[in-house]
């Protein structure tokens, strides 16, 4: 399935619909990876325990 896209100058470009789905899925993947990385960092900070140092 093709979608016609017209820019401000009036140029027409036909784009395959799968390009839109690919872009949307990649953005969703990057968002999920970022959320998981932030969650892992927060969990790691909570699990950290202080260590006694002797002089």
PyMOL commands that set and color helices and strands:
alter all, ss='L'
color gray80, all
select helices_A, chain A and resi 17-47
alter helices_A, ss='H'
color red, helices_A
select strands_A, chain A and resi 2-6+12-16
alter strands_A, ss='S'
color yellow, strands_A
deselect
rebuild
show_as cartoon
